[in-house]
Amino acid sequence: MKSNQIFRLFILVLLALSGCEKANIDVDTTAVNGSAIGEVSGVWAKGSTQIIKGDIIIPEGKSLTIEEGVTVLMDTIAKPEIIVKGNLYALGTATNPIKFTVNEFYKTAQKKFGKLWGGILAGPTCEELVLDYTIIEYGGSTTSDASTSVKMGLYKAVAGENLPALWFSNAKGKLVVQNSVFRNLQEDCTYIEGGKIIFANNVFYTTGVTGGEAMNFKSGCLADIAYNLVYSTNTNALKLSNTGDKTPQAYIIAYNNTLLNTGWRRPTAKGGSVWMESTVRADLYNNLFANTRFGVKRDPKKPEDARSTYSNNWYYGYDQLTVNQFQPTGDIIGGKNDVISKVAGENDPKFVNYPVNTSVNNADFNTTWDFHLQGNSPALGKGITNFTRHHQVGIVMKNGITYISPAPSTFVGAYGTKI
């Protein structure tokens, strides 16, 4: 009898251990709150709080879906990395966004530029990644020899690198980032090395201590970039490059974006607004540059593809210094039908609520600002729509959702008049 009881107890222990192992791999889809470390997949349920105590990995061939309203709370001691070898779908809503963040206690002026956790790092086996109505903040920590990304050979795979909030590296993959916010980050918001890509209706602000771009694209990217607001990145709003050995050639179509105060906090050759290099092909239409350092600038030693086109962009500077440095001379590129002020204050786009004399070195963003255009804005009706974008037919995901790059507008910038 006693031996039978011991045997039954042994079986119960084995079943419990098996359950624990499974729980570490497949995320509980019914829990209101949970914590995670190690391998994860499945569903993080609507409205839950997921406490990330260490690096997590979505295994190759598996997916993690994050439902609306989920808070992903990162441990500031462990500074976790989110490694995506499979697929990630973060599907928030306008009224119930997803948030990758830290405890409110750590959101101090001293931590304005984050670096309190790593980033979302999608390796070459990640086929699909979607961030929709998602807030990513206070990330961008610095790697060490102990970092999972370094050990796995991901991103730049060396210690001492400041991680981007989002890295994607599959030239055959699909990446959609829309309706999302990137803020309070140490360096690059995004670093993209290939894929069929849509970046639309996003906001980037308070990013970059000594370097960093809002959107950084390399070889292998076919990207539509539209209706994004970029405020005071340390370096460029867009770094467009064909560096790397991937195919296809990087081809970026950027239209109807609003760029403000970018590049001034990094007063070097590359600090500016849009940087072009290494035979990247780029088409830039209907973009609004307000008080930015430079406009579209090329690397004179490694220029862009000669087929690149520029048209109907708008440049405004509050003071003469700003106006002088975006004039198309030398490495500064001007386009067809561009409106380029020559005198301070000329061609004011007339934002609904933004003091255009705000210091160009200001990195603090006021969420009450409104960058829609007033009804008498001269930038209305100055855009064009007669160009083809990469993904106007759509990018179809395995979960059945199709994402279409938005159609261009006849106004200049990311926002027309308020409806």
NORTA-V414665 format. One line per field, one symbol per residue. ss: DSSP state (@ for helix, = for strand, . for the rest). psi: psi as a letter, one per 20 degrees, with the letter a starting at -180 (. if undefined). A space follows every 50 residues. Layout:
# NORTA-V414665
ss=???
psi=???
This chain:
# NORTA-V414665
ss=.@@@@@@@@@@@@@@@@@@@@@@@@.=.....=======..===....== ========....====....====.......===..=====......=== =..@@@..@@@........===.....=====.====....=.....@@@ @..........=...===.....=====..=====....===..====== ..=====.......===...======..===......====......... =====..===.............====...=====..===.....===.. ........===..===...@@@@@@......==..=..==.......... ===................====.....................==.... .==................
psi=ghhhggggggghgghghgggghhigoppiiphqrqqqbpqrcpoqpjrpo ooiapqpoqpirqppprqjppooppighmqqopohcqpoomarhimrqpo arqhhimrhhkhkdkirdaoooriiohpppoplpppqkakrpqrhipghg hikrcikqqjppqqhpppjoijapppoqkrppqlqhcpgqopmqrpppop krpprmpogirprgooqaqipnppoqkqppolqgdqgpooqkqrkqqrpp opopqlqpppkqihjnmahiocfppprlkqpppoqkqoookqpadppqoh hmrrpiiqqpqkqpppphrhggghijpnqdippqrpjqooqiqpiqlpim qgnpoijppijpippoiiqojrqrhkpiipjjrqjlqprgkihqoprhji pppppqqrrirqahpbqp.
